[in-house]
Amino acid sequence: MAGDITGIAAMLSVWRGCSVLVGGVFCCLSSGCGVTRDVGLADRCSDFMQRAFPRATIEITKREATAVAMTTILAKVEGTRNDVPPDVPAPRDLAVECRFDDNVLTEFHWTLGPTR
């Protein structure tokens, strides 16, 4: 009788493990793992630009993406700060470059702006 109980407990443990695994896979697939698939890489780069300088109000004036290799895209974004008066010495014009390898951001740097 003790062997039967041990076997049932082991079976329940296996079922719990399988249900956790299946539930995890389902959640990951249904949420898309947080990746937005219908946004272009230049748009994603402009989003990174806004997030990298959150205290600024930036109007995006130009965005472009160019393939530099089979799986590598270089996106360039330019913008203007609207929250800085023209006579203030703070930089108004901003620009960034983003490098994406297989749609994953691998480089981000300012080419014009707050750190230049």
LINPEPE-V309090 format. One line per field, one symbol per residue. ss: DSSP state (2 for helix, 1 for strand, 0 for the rest). Layout:
# LINPEPE-V309090
ss: ???
This chain:
# LINPEPE-V309090
ss: 02222222222222222222222222222222220000002222222222220000011111111110000111111111100000000000111111111001111111110000
